[in-house]
Amino acid sequence: MPPLSDAAVFHCQQAAEKAIKGFLTLHARPFRKTHSIEDIGALAIAIDPALRPAIERAAPLTEHAWRFRYPGIPDEPGLDEVDEAIAVAREVVRVVRAQLPAAARP
């Protein structure tokens, strides 16, 4: 019954992170174990600078990888924050997908 907004923003962060990591993997670029969209995003931007606007917009999603996952954080993100996270994650997935070879696109 609750909106589960904490889970929603976590999965938005994960979608953006995994899209970028998939892009790096496609280009055989190693990356360290991290949830930092800024760190892995810098590696992706070095390959394709056209990704910069979406990755910069997504960098704040990094906090959602951990912010609401541990006890003691009383506030859940508001629905406006969820809507923004969804929009940003969709944008990252869209721009990364556009850079994939045609054979790799669904």
Secondary structure as GFF3:
##gff-version 3
##sequence-region A 1 106
A	DSSP	alpha_helix	5	26	.	.	.	ID=ss1
A	DSSP	alpha_helix	37	47	.	.	.	ID=ss2
A	DSSP	three_ten_helix	49	51	.	.	.	ID=ss3
A	DSSP	alpha_helix	52	58	.	.	.	ID=ss4
A	DSSP	three_ten_helix	59	65	.	.	.	ID=ss5
A	DSSP	alpha_helix	79	98	.	.	.	ID=ss6
A	DSSP	three_ten_helix	102	104	.	.	.	ID=ss7
###
